[in-house]
Amino acid sequence: MAPKNPARDNREARERLRLYQARQGLHDRQRRRRVRDNLVGAGVLVLVAALATGSQLAFAGSQGNGSADASASANATPTPSASATAANTGDVPSKEIAKGATWTGSLTLNKSIDLGIELDGAKAPQAASVEISLIKEQFYNGTTCHRLADSDGLKFLQCGSANGDGTGDAGFEYGPLENVPSDGVYDEGTIAIARSTSPYSQSTQFFIVYGDTTLDGSTGGYTVVGKVTSGLSELESKIAAKGISSPGQDGTGEPKVATTITAATIAQEK
């Protein structure tokens, strides 16, 4: 047996301790790096999620901010929310209300402009039923017409938002689209339903065409629910001809003449 060498044993012990401490240090650095990498990875995921949410909010905001793309192309619709769901939401009035009949009545603006109106319960049974229900419940009384278009080939007045600024509804949205012009031309006197992106985002807003208007039909077009039968010239001369306050990028905006629906009536034609 070899004799003991205390000095050598001490050196070997110190070397073993150094190697152990080095391994422990490496292990600690690797652990800290994994923790750091995990935190960075989590941070990236949070950032990506935040950006995605932000873009969704931005998109939703652009669709539902009341700017009403009523260009009635998709750019001229009101903007109740931009639901992409192909189904009705909320308590939508039954399409049986219109009974497939013609309904006539009146729409009074600013207490002095009386428009005769006619709703087509045969060609647009769901939209006509909704309008009949809203008029009978006096939903429109006191609401404003918040958007006017007065350029060549784009002439309409948009009305019917619950909040008077292109936002708000009666708690429901509905579809499908009905009686849409195949050529995208909405004749003078047309009453059509404004909407957001989805064909099932129709609600309470509508637009009155006071001069032949061509709208983009690439997203499906707009439901023609009826027509103005009298009083259109007054709407044009007393409201549209006065112009737009602060037109937006698309040239549409709030009419200079503040316009409120002060009365509305409807009854089935006998």
C-alpha positions in Angstrom: 0.0 0.0 0.0 1.4 3.4 -1.0 2.1 5.7 1.9 -0.2 8.6 2.5 0.8 12.0 1.1 -1.1 14.8 2.9 0.0 17.5 0.5 -1.1 15.6 -2.5 -4.4 14.6 -0.9 -5.1 18.2 -0.1 -4.4 19.2 -3.7 -6.7 16.5 -5.1 -9.4 17.6 -2.6 -9.1 21.2 -3.7 -9.3 20.1 -7.4 -12.4 18.0 -6.8 -14.0 21.0 -5.0 -13.1 23.3 -7.8 -14.5 21.0 -10.5 -17.7 20.6 -8.4 -18.1 24.3 -8.0 -17.5 24.8 -11.7 -20.2 22.3 -12.6 -22.5 24.0 -10.1 -21.8 27.4 -11.7 -22.4 26.0 -15.2 -25.7 24.5 -14.0 -26.8 27.8 -12.4 -26.0 29.7 -15.6 -27.9 27.3 -17.7 -30.9 27.5 -15.3 -30.8 31.3 -15.4 -30.6 31.2 -19.2 -33.6 28.9 -19.4 -35.6 31.1 -17.1 -34.6 34.2 -19.1 -35.4 32.5 -22.4 -38.8 31.4 -21.0 -39.6 34.9 -19.9 -38.5 36.3 -23.3 -40.7 33.7 -25.0 -43.6 34.6 -22.8 -43.1 38.2 -23.5 -43.1 37.7 -27.2 -46.3 35.7 -27.0 -47.9 38.5 -24.9 -46.7 41.1 -27.4 -48.1 39.0 -30.3 -51.4 38.6 -28.6 -51.5 42.3 -27.7 -50.8 43.2 -31.3 -53.4 40.8 -32.6 -56.0 42.1 -30.1 -55.1 45.7 -31.0 -55.6 45.0 -34.7 -58.9 43.3 -33.9 -60.0 46.3 -31.9 -58.8 48.7 -34.6 -60.8 46.7 -37.1 -63.8 46.6 -34.9 -63.5 50.3 -34.3 -63.3 51.0 -38.0 -66.4 49.0 -38.6 -68.4 50.1 -35.7 -67.5 53.7 -35.1 -70.7 55.1 -36.5 -69.0 56.3 -39.6 -71.6 54.5 -41.7 -70.2 53.5 -44.8 -73.3 54.5 -46.3 -71.8 55.1 -49.6 -74.1 52.8 -49.1 -71.6 50.7 -50.9 -70.0 49.1 -48.1 -68.7 52.5 -47.6 -72.0 54.0 -47.1 -73.6 51.9 -44.7 -74.3 52.8 -41.1 -72.3 50.9 -38.8 -74.1 48.8 -36.4 -71.5 46.2 -35.4 -69.6 44.3 -38.0 -70.8 40.9 -37.2 -69.5 38.1 -39.5 -72.1 35.6 -38.3 -74.4 34.4 -40.9 -77.4 34.4 -38.6 -79.8 36.8 -36.9 -78.9 38.0 -33.4 -81.3 39.4 -30.8 -85.1 39.6 -31.0 -85.7 40.2 -34.7 -89.3 41.0 -35.7 -91.0 38.2 -37.5 -90.8 38.4 -41.3 -94.5 37.5 -41.3 -95.5 41.0 -40.1 -95.3 42.4 -43.7 -97.7 39.7 -44.9 -96.2 39.9 -48.4 -98.2 43.1 -48.9 -97.5 46.7 -49.8 -97.4 49.1 -46.9 -97.7 52.8 -47.2 -97.2 55.7 -44.7 -95.2 58.8 -44.1 -91.9 60.0 -42.7 -91.7 63.6 -41.4 -88.3 65.4 -41.2 -87.9 68.5 -39.1 -91.7 68.8 -38.6 -92.1 70.2 -42.1 -90.8 67.8 -44.7 -93.3 65.1 -45.3 -92.2 62.1 -47.3 -94.7 59.6 -48.6 -93.2 56.1 -48.3 -94.0 52.6 -49.6 -92.6 49.4 -48.3 -92.5 46.2 -50.3 -93.5 43.2 -48.2 -93.3 40.9 -51.1 -89.8 41.6 -52.4 -88.2 42.3 -49.0 -90.4 40.6 -46.4 -87.9 40.5 -43.5 -86.7 44.1 -44.0 -90.2 45.4 -44.5 -91.4 43.6 -41.3 -88.5 45.2 -39.3 -89.3 48.7 -40.6 -93.0 48.2 -40.0 -92.3 47.1 -36.4 -89.9 50.0 -35.7 -92.3 52.6 -37.1 -95.3 51.2 -35.1 -93.2 51.2 -32.0 -92.2 54.9 -32.7 -88.5 53.9 -32.6 -87.6 56.5 -35.2 -89.3 59.4 -33.6 -86.6 61.8 -32.4 -83.7 60.1 -34.1 -81.5 62.0 -36.5 -80.3 61.6 -40.1 -76.6 61.7 -39.4 -75.0 61.2 -42.9 -75.4 62.9 -46.2 -73.8 62.2 -49.6 -74.1 64.8 -52.3 -71.5 64.0 -55.0 -72.2 62.9 -58.6 -73.6 59.4 -58.6 -73.8 59.3 -54.8 -76.8 61.0 -53.3 -78.4 59.7 -50.2 -79.4 60.7 -46.7 -78.8 58.1 -44.0 -81.0 57.9 -40.9 -82.1 55.7 -38.1 -79.2 55.1 -35.7 -80.3 54.9 -32.0 -77.6 57.3 -30.9 -78.0 59.7 -33.7 -74.4 59.4 -34.9 -74.3 56.2 -36.8 -74.1 54.0 -33.8 -76.6 52.1 -31.7 -79.5 49.8 -32.8 -82.6 48.2 -31.3 -80.8 45.2 -29.9 -80.9 43.0 -32.9 -79.2 42.5 -36.3 -80.7 40.5 -39.1 -80.4 39.2 -42.7 -80.4 38.0 -45.3 -80.1 40.6 -48.0 -83.2 41.0 -50.1 -84.2 42.7 -53.3 -80.7 43.9 -54.1 -80.2 45.6 -57.5 -78.1 43.4 -59.7 -76.4 46.3 -61.4 -75.6 48.2 -58.2 -77.8 51.1 -59.3 -80.2 52.5 -56.6 -82.8 54.6 -58.4 -83.9 58.0 -57.1 -86.5 57.5 -54.3 -85.1 54.2 -53.2 -85.2 53.4 -49.5 -82.5 50.8 -48.6 -81.2 49.2 -45.4 -77.7 50.3 -44.4 -75.4 47.7 -42.9 -71.8 46.9 -41.9 -69.6 44.2 -43.3 -71.9 41.1 -42.8 -75.1 40.7 -44.7 -76.5 39.8 -41.3 -75.6 43.2 -39.8 -78.7 45.0 -40.9 -80.5 46.7 -38.0 -82.3 50.1 -37.7 -80.4 52.3 -40.1 -81.6 53.0 -43.6 -80.8 55.5 -46.4 -83.0 57.5 -48.7 -81.6 57.9 -52.3 -82.5 61.4 -53.6 -80.6 61.1 -56.8 -79.6 58.0 -58.9 -76.8 56.4 -57.0 -74.4 53.6 -57.9 -72.9 51.6 -55.0 -70.2 48.9 -54.8 -71.9 45.5 -54.9 -68.8 43.5 -54.2 -69.9 42.8 -50.6 -73.4 41.9 -51.6 -75.2 45.2 -52.0 -78.0 46.6 -49.9 -81.6 45.5 -49.4 -84.1 47.7 -51.1 -87.1 47.8 -48.8 -89.2 50.4 -50.5 -89.4 53.9 -52.0 -90.3 57.5 -51.4 -93.5 58.3 -53.3 -93.7 62.0 -52.6 -91.8 64.9 -50.9 -88.3 64.0 -52.3 -87.8 67.4 -53.9 -88.3 69.0 -50.5 -85.7 66.8 -48.9 -83.3 67.7 -51.7 -83.9 71.5 -51.6 -84.2 72.0 -47.8 -81.5 69.5 -46.6 -79.3 68.1 -49.3 -78.8 71.3 -51.2 -77.5 73.0 -48.1 -74.4 70.8 -48.0 -72.3 68.8 -45.6 -70.5 69.9 -42.4 -66.9 68.7 -42.3 -67.0 66.0 -45.1 -64.9 62.9 -44.4 -62.4 61.3 -46.7 -65.3 59.8 -48.7 -67.0 63.2 -49.1 -69.9 62.2 -46.9 -70.8 63.7 -43.5 -73.3 65.3 -41.2 -75.8 67.5 -43.1 -75.4 71.2 -42.4 -79.1 71.3 -41.8 -79.6 69.3 -38.6 -82.2 66.7 -39.6 -84.5 64.8 -37.2 -87.3 62.3 -37.8 -90.2 63.9 -36.0 -92.9 61.5 -37.0 -93.5 58.3 -38.9 -96.6 56.3 -39.8 -97.3 53.0 -41.7 -100.3 50.9 -42.6 -101.1 48.0 -44.9 -102.4 49.1 -48.2 -106.0 48.0 -48.7 
